[in-house]
Amino acid sequence: MIRKALPLLAAVLLASTFGSAHAQTAAPPTAFDKQLHKLDLSVAGVGIFNTTVTGPVIPLSDNQGESITQFGSNTMGALVSLHYIAKPYFGLEFNYGYARYTENYKGPGITNYFLPANTTDFQVQTKVNEYTFGYLITPPHLILGMQPFLSAGFGTQAFTPTPLGGQEEPEKARATYYYSLGVQKDYGQHLGFRAGFRELFFLDPDFGQNYLTILKHSNTYEPMAGFYVRY
């Protein structure tokens, strides 16, 4: 539902931006216009670089105590963000992120129990949907002519295995915490450019399977760049 609503919101903002340009020159902005001007909607490309974690499998499985090394493949994804900047040091943001990559599991806990001979990795292709909400700061002091920003918050990531490469594993959500920082620059009244860096923290995905559960925290590094539209 949220994914379908974001493109519609972008269209509404664009239509309002260009459709009301003449009306705003003839009349002062209303209180609603002033609040709407504090909103911007951005679309960015992100690089996704996942870390590697290793640990013993928890009890309740045949491979308990055996070591598993887990890592997600590196890829590209997309990030849609809605910013509300009430004041330079008080703002809110909502993020929706999407990526698709492969979760890899290897080590004695896998090779000694579940894999055919001469196979080293158990792989699960998955879609990853991020839904996070955070506190946003946009200091008024410029850096090289660009406005800095930083944010931090929490939410969830849903790991949804694909129909063909997902090993028929079920979807699994993980609580996610993040921070981001970067710079942005307006180009005219309604458009701007934004670039930065994000880091996400979450428990290693196991798709609800005891034989993949090592209870180690992983993180993802995400450089990003994109454009935003403001009313």
C-alpha positions as a printed NumPy array, in Angstrom:
array([[  0.   ,   0.   ,   0.   ],
       [  2.786,   2.419,   0.961],
       [  4.78 ,   1.563,  -2.16 ],
       [  1.741,   2.401,  -4.334],
       [  1.08 ,   5.65 ,  -2.477],
       [  4.578,   7.124,  -2.871],
       [  4.465,   7.569,  -6.688],
       [  1.003,   9.127,  -6.322],
       [  2.335,  11.569,  -3.72 ],
       [  5.198,  12.489,  -6.038],
       [  2.724,  13.212,  -8.84 ],
       [  0.59 ,  15.363,  -6.538],
       [  3.596,  17.385,  -5.412],
       [  4.756,  17.932,  -8.99 ],
       [  1.301,  18.911, -10.166],
       [  0.852,  21.288,  -7.234],
       [  4.296,  22.779,  -7.8  ],
       [  3.852,  23.706, -11.425],
       [  0.097,  24.093, -11.51 ],
       [ -0.067,  26.713,  -8.737],
       [  2.937,  28.809,  -9.74 ],
       [  0.802,  31.664, -11.16 ],
       [ -1.653,  31.577,  -8.28 ],
       [  1.131,  32.025,  -5.751],
       [  2.403,  35.156,  -7.512],
       [ -1.055,  36.694,  -7.254],
       [ -1.889,  35.769,  -3.657],
       [  0.11 ,  35.28 ,  -0.462],
       [  0.684,  31.652,   0.591],
       [ -1.83 ,  30.137,   2.952],
       [ -0.919,  28.317,   6.185],
       [ -1.375,  25.031,   4.326],
       [  0.985,  26.188,   1.56 ],
       [  3.614,  27.061,   4.15 ],
       [  3.41 ,  23.6  ,   5.685],
       [  3.463,  21.931,   2.281],
       [  6.601,  23.868,   1.373],
       [  8.356,  22.133,   4.285],
       [  7.882,  18.772,   2.545],
       [ 10.133,  17.278,  -0.089],
       [ 10.095,  13.915,  -1.829],
       [ 13.335,  12.389,  -3.076],
       [ 14.313,   9.418,  -5.208],
       [ 17.908,   8.192,  -4.945],
       [ 20.067,   5.379,  -6.181],
       [ 21.996,   3.583,  -3.456],
       [ 24.933,   1.238,  -3.394],
       [ 24.382,  -1.667,  -0.993],
       [ 27.433,  -3.195,   0.667],
       [ 26.711,  -5.92 ,   3.212],
       [ 29.067,  -7.047,   5.968],
       [ 30.021, -10.622,   6.863],
       [ 29.169, -12.244,  10.216],
       [ 30.13 , -15.613,  11.715],
       [ 28.745, -17.516,  14.679],
       [ 27.539, -20.872,  16.027],
       [ 24.073, -22.135,  15.212],
       [ 21.702, -21.892,  18.166],
       [ 20.253, -25.037,  19.793],
       [ 17.05 , -26.685,  18.512],
       [ 18.642, -27.712,  15.221],
       [ 20.656, -30.713,  14.035],
       [ 23.642, -28.456,  13.285],
       [ 23.576, -26.642,  16.645],
       [ 26.941, -25.318,  17.767],
       [ 28.421, -25.566,  14.273],
       [ 29.791, -22.385,  12.728],
       [ 28.065, -20.534,   9.879],
       [ 29.399, -17.515,   7.991],
       [ 26.714, -15.333,   6.44 ],
       [ 26.907, -12.394,   4.031],
       [ 24.646, -10.663,   1.553],
       [ 25.908,  -9.923,  -1.932],
       [ 26.639,  -6.315,  -2.881],
       [ 24.277,  -4.62 ,  -5.31 ],
       [ 22.409,  -1.435,  -6.247],
       [ 19.01 ,  -0.389,  -4.957],
       [ 16.579,   2.516,  -4.735],
       [ 15.54 ,   4.774,  -1.867],
       [ 12.426,   6.966,  -1.723],
       [ 12.372,   9.473,   1.153],
       [  9.812,  11.969,   2.376],
       [ 11.28 ,  14.842,   4.43 ],
       [  9.366,  17.283,   6.604],
       [ 11.594,  20.128,   7.813],
       [  9.724,  22.128,  10.442],
       [ 12.867,  23.943,  11.628],
       [ 16.597,  23.572,  10.906],
       [ 17.058,  21.396,  13.995],
       [ 13.709,  19.632,  13.94 ],
       [ 12.426,  17.514,  11.106],
       [ 11.054,  14.078,  10.32 ],
       [ 11.644,  11.614,   7.519],
       [ 10.133,   8.424,   6.161],
       [ 12.169,   6.058,   3.986],
       [ 11.201,   3.251,   1.671],
       [ 14.1  ,   1.268,   0.235],
       [ 14.168,  -1.582,  -2.248],
       [ 16.914,  -3.981,  -3.283],
       [ 17.343,  -7.526,  -4.5  ],
       [ 20.371,  -9.646,  -3.711],
       [ 21.551, -13.055,  -2.512],
       [ 22.08 , -14.103,   1.094],
       [ 24.979, -16.581,   1.323],
       [ 25.522, -19.126,   4.111],
       [ 28.672, -21.232,   4.348],
       [ 30.826, -23.044,   6.905],
       [ 30.675, -26.379,   8.763],
       [ 27.129, -25.723,   9.929],
       [ 26.049, -25.79 ,   6.294],
       [ 28.486, -28.03 ,   4.415],
       [ 28.362, -30.887,   6.924],
       [ 24.574, -31.113,   6.981],
       [ 22.691, -29.637,   4.058],
       [ 24.79 , -29.317,   0.909],
       [ 25.636, -31.826,  -1.829],
       [ 29.278, -32.808,  -2.328],
       [ 31.531, -30.131,  -3.874],
       [ 29.09 , -27.363,  -2.875],
       [ 30.205, -24.711,  -0.399],
       [ 27.389, -22.119,  -0.22 ],
       [ 23.703, -22.254,   0.629],
       [ 22.168, -19.283,  -1.217],
       [ 18.818, -17.546,  -0.861],
       [ 17.867, -14.912,  -3.424],
       [ 15.705, -12.32 ,  -1.726],
       [ 13.966,  -9.006,  -2.189],
       [ 14.539,  -6.531,   0.641],
       [ 11.986,  -3.82 ,   1.447],
       [ 12.939,  -1.168,   4.018],
       [ 10.395,   0.911,   5.956],
       [ 12.04 ,   3.33 ,   8.389],
       [ 11.096,   6.54 ,  10.189],
       [ 13.529,   9.001,  11.75 ],
       [ 14.462,  12.369,  13.236],
       [ 15.989,  14.84 ,  10.763],
       [ 18.36 ,  17.773,  11.303],
       [ 19.25 ,  20.262,   8.539],
       [ 21.631,  22.869,  10.027],
       [ 21.407,  26.29 ,   8.335],
       [ 25.189,  26.59 ,   7.99 ],
       [ 26.409,  25.729,   4.481],
       [ 29.383,  23.529,   3.604],
       [ 30.929,  24.51 ,   0.256],
       [ 27.623,  26.047,  -0.729],
       [ 25.584,  22.956,   0.196],
       [ 23.268,  22.362,   3.146],
       [ 24.278,  19.46 ,   5.407],
       [ 21.752,  17.063,   6.892],
       [ 21.784,  14.143,   9.28 ],
       [ 19.124,  11.76 ,  10.529],
       [ 18.645,   8.677,  12.651],
       [ 15.733,   6.36 ,  13.223],
       [ 14.335,   2.855,  13.148],
       [ 11.869,   0.614,  11.369],
       [ 11.924,  -2.748,   9.672],
       [ 13.3  ,  -4.619,   6.7  ],
       [ 11.288,  -7.414,   5.095],
       [ 13.392, -10.152,   3.487],
       [ 11.201, -11.873,   0.887],
       [ 12.778, -14.829,  -0.969],
       [ 12.17 , -14.852,  -4.718],
       [  9.991, -17.578,  -6.29 ],
       [ 12.816, -19.261,  -8.223],
       [ 16.007, -18.654,  -6.236],
       [ 14.609, -18.314,  -2.748],
       [ 14.861, -22.004,  -1.755],
       [ 11.139, -21.809,  -0.848],
       [ 12.068, -20.023,   2.376],
       [  9.384, -17.862,   4.05 ],
       [  9.521, -14.08 ,   4.392],
       [ 11.24 , -12.75 ,   7.494],
       [ 11.24 ,  -9.196,   8.884],
       [ 14.031,  -7.711,  10.957],
       [ 13.96 ,  -4.632,  13.196],
       [ 16.332,  -2.082,  11.675],
       [ 18.104,   0.99 ,  13.015],
       [ 19.906,   3.507,  10.842],
       [ 21.682,   6.829,  10.589],
       [ 22.383,   8.965,   7.544],
       [ 24.357,  12.091,   6.745],
       [ 25.059,  14.098,   3.642],
       [ 24.552,  17.363,   1.786],
       [ 21.854,  18.817,  -0.424],
       [ 21.48 ,  21.81 ,  -2.727],
       [ 18.423,  23.536,  -4.149],
       [ 18.273,  24.281,  -7.869],
       [ 15.485,  26.783,  -8.13 ],
       [ 12.508,  26.83 ,  -5.799],
       [ 11.243,  23.316,  -6.35 ],
       [ 14.083,  20.962,  -7.304],
       [ 17.311,  19.917,  -5.602],
       [ 20.144,  17.405,  -5.478],
       [ 20.991,  15.251,  -2.454],
       [ 23.95 ,  12.938,  -1.789],
       [ 25.061,  11.152,   1.34 ],
       [ 25.795,   7.985,   3.233],
       [ 23.607,   5.644,   5.293],
       [ 24.336,   2.719,   7.597],
       [ 21.7  ,   0.172,   8.647],
       [ 21.925,  -2.196,  11.636],
       [ 19.856,  -5.384,  11.936],
       [ 19.939,  -8.979,  13.096],
       [ 21.339, -11.406,  10.533],
       [ 18.392, -12.763,   8.462],
       [ 17.629, -16.457,   8.97 ],
       [ 14.178, -16.648,   7.287],
       [ 12.793, -18.2  ,  10.472],
       [ 14.882, -21.364,  10.112],
       [ 16.71 , -22.696,  13.2  ],
       [ 19.481, -24.208,  11.097],
       [ 20.398, -20.708,   9.796],
       [ 20.068, -18.837,  13.114],
       [ 23.336, -17.509,  14.554],
       [ 21.925, -14.354,  16.224],
       [ 24.642, -12.017,  14.97 ],
       [ 24.07 ,  -8.377,  14.096],
       [ 24.91 ,  -7.301,  10.588],
       [ 25.074,  -3.897,   8.912],
       [ 24.738,  -2.463,   5.445],
       [ 26.649,   0.546,   4.064],
       [ 24.742,   2.653,   1.545],
       [ 26.253,   5.582,  -0.382],
       [ 23.421,   7.411,  -2.142],
       [ 22.693,  10.199,  -4.616],
       [ 19.478,  11.507,  -6.123],
       [ 17.049,  14.366,  -6.632],
       [ 14.167,  15.804,  -4.642],
       [ 11.104,  17.876,  -5.439],
       [  9.614,  20.469,  -3.118],
       [  6.247,  22.211,  -3.383]])
